[in-house]
Amino acid sequence: MRRLAALLLLTSPAQATFDQVGEVVLGTAQTLEQGELLVGLFSPIGYGVNDALTMFIHPVNWALLTPNAAFRWRLFEGSGVRVSAAFGGAGTVPTEDTVGGDHRRPLGHVDAGLLTSVEVGGGVVLTARVGYQRDVNPDDDDFDGAVTIGWVISPSSFLQLQGGVQVGREAGLKAPSAHLTYVHSFGALHVAGGVAYGEFPLGLESGAVAACPNDWAAPCVWPVVDVFWRF
């Protein structure tokens, strides 16, 4: 479930255009300002609890009976550098199909990580993440890392490339993931489109989220499309 959020987490700066690369929030260590709200058709809902703490929930996963919440707490902000802690969790509501049996994906997890974003000039911001995730049913300890490159091309155009990998103590190397997404700003309205590679996040199998639909090879390549607003 966390991959779905990561693949669609793109947003604009506070002015609803891409004037300041340091204000790009999702996919970086930046946080929303207090009271700001991010709402999309497929992307997570974000809310600025205060200037240093942002909360996210993913309504698509809630619709799939997978309650979830994530938080980002900004720990440091300097000249072109930001460091934040990220933590959260998700769990599938137990049903006859999800209790017991052999699951290809865990039925729940809690996770924590550290994000560091650095502005390198030319409208480019680099973000690195390292984290830990505790999976439940089947139980496993996962360690993950990701690198994101964001480029503010113009006040109305933004491009993001992200790649990551996850290693489980029991399962070993899991499918790597990557996505390339372009976002165009029409003021408060933003339209995103791109392509993603990794475990397909919405293939349903026996009531649980599967790696890919049965007729797809794993890992998968699929399009990413979203429309969202920031208030």
GUFI-399368 format. One record per residue (C-alpha): residue in one letter; x, y, z. Coordinates in steps of 0.1 Angstrom, whole numbers, plus 5000, padded with zeros to 4 digits. Layout:
N
aXYZ/...
***
This chain:
231
m500050005000/r502850245008/r504150214972/l500850354959/a501150664980/a504850714971/l504150684934/l501450954935/l502851194960/l503551504940/t502451864947/s503052224941/p504652494962/a502652714986/q501852964959/a500152694938/t502752724911/f506452614911/d508152944918/q510252814947/v511852474945/g512252474983/e508452474987/v507852144968/v506351924995/l505651574986/g508551354976/t510851584996/a511551665032/q509351975031/t506052005050/l502852185044/e502152515062/q499752515091/g496152475078/e497152395042/l495252115025/l496251894996/v493351694979/g493651474948/l491551214930/f494050934936/s496851094957/p496851104995/i495151385014/g497651605032/y496951845060/g499352085077/v498852025114/n501452305120/d504352435099/a506552145110/l504151855110/t502051725081/m499551435082/f498651215052/i495850965047/h495250765015/p491450745007/v491950484980/n493450245005/w490750325030/a488250225003/l490149895000/l489549835038/t493149935046/p493150205072/n496350415070/a498050735082/a501450885078/f503151185093/r506151395083/w507951605110/r510451865099/l513451845122/f515852095105/e515652365079/g518752555067/s520052725036/g518652485009/v518652185032/r515752025050/v515651705072/s512451535083/a511351225101/a508551025085/f506450755103/g503150585098/g501350255093/a498550065076/g496549755081/t493949545063/v490549495080/p490349125088/t487948925066/e487448555059/d489748585030/t492548775047/v492748585080/g495248305078/g496548165045/d499648255025/h499748625016/r502048764989/r501949105007/p501749185044/l498349255059/g499749545079/h502849745087/v504350025107/d507250225093/a509650505101/g512350685081/l514550995076/l514351225046/t516951475035/s516451725007/v519151944992/e518652224966/v521452194941/g520652494919/g518952524885/g515552444900/v516752094911/v516151944945/l517651604955/t516051394982/a517351074999/r515350855022/v516350565044/g513750375065/y512550065083/q509249885080/r507849615103/d505549385083/v502749185099/n501248855085/p503648755071/d506148905097/d509349055083/d511749345089/d512249555059/f514849815052/d514350065023/g516050345005/a514950584978/v516450874958/t514251144942/i515251414917/g512851704913/w513251964886/v511252284885/i511252354848/s509152664849/p506552814873/s503952584857/s505952274850/f507552024874/l509351684866/q510151414892/l512151094889/q512150854919/g513750514924/g513850294954/v514449944967/q513349744998/v515149455014/g513449215038/r515249025066/e513248705056/a512248775020/g515548925009/l515549174980/k512049284970/a510949434937/p512549774931/s510350064921/a510650374900/h508550644885/l508850934862/t506051194865/y505351534850/v503051784867/h501552094851/s500052364872/f496952564863/g496952774894/a495352574922/l494652284898/h497452044890/v497451754865/a500051484867/g500951204843/g503850954839/v504950594841/a505750374870/y507650044874/g507449794903/e504749604921/f501349704908/p499549834938/l495849784930/g495649424917/l493149244939/e493548874946/s491648674972/g490648994990/a494249114995/v496449344974/a498649134951/a501949214935/c500349214900/p497149084884/n497448724874/d497648794837/w500549044842/a504248974845/a505749094878/p507149354883/c504849574862/v504949894842/w501750104843/p500750464837/v500350724866/v497650984863/d496251224889/v494451554893/f494951744926/w494452074943/r496352264971/f494552514993/
***
